[in-house]
Amino acid sequence: MEEPAEDLSLNKILERKTRKLSARMFFEVLVLKNHGLIDVQQDEPYGDISLKLTFSFSKAHI
């Protein structure tokens, strides 16, 4: 089994994106979390959100 990838920074992903696109992408993060495909962590209010793929994501038929 492969090692999971490093955490991704949502702030880094959303750099130079419009507010509208950022809102859409944030919603998709919530959907992926709800389906158990990613784990999310935010260490402080209004801080960066770290994203990590789950084992379920690698098994998903997308």
N, C-alpha and C positions, 0 to 999 in steps of 0.2 A: 504494500500500500504506500502511496506517495505521501510525503509530508505536506501538511497544509501550507498554503502560501502565506506570505507575510501579511500583516494588517494593512489595510488601505485607509488613507485619510480622506474623509468626505470633503473636508475643506480643500484639500489638494485637487480632488476630482472636480469640484465646483468652481475652481479659479477661472475667472474671465467668462463665466456663464451668466446669462441674463437671470433676473429674479424669477421670471416665469419658468425657465428651464430648470433652475435650481429647485424650485418648488415641486416640479414634476419628478425630478430625480429623487428628492427627499421622500416623496410619496412612494416611489418604487422601492426605495430602501425599506420602508415600512412593510410593503407587500412581501418582499423577499424574506424579511424577518418573520412575518406572520406565517409564512409557509415553511419556516425552519431551514431556509437555504443559506442564510448568513447569520452571524452573531454580530451584535453591535455593542459598543461600550463608549460611554461618555463619562469622563472622570470628574468634570465640574460643569455646573450650569452654564450654558452658552459656549461651552468648550467644543473642541473638535470631536467628531464622532469617528471612532475606529470601526472598520468593517472587516470581517473575516469570513471566508467561505467555510461552510460546514461540510461534513462528510456527505450529507444528504444532497448538497449541491452537485458533487461529483457524480452521484448516482442518478441525478435528475435527467429526464429526457426533454431537453429544451430545444 
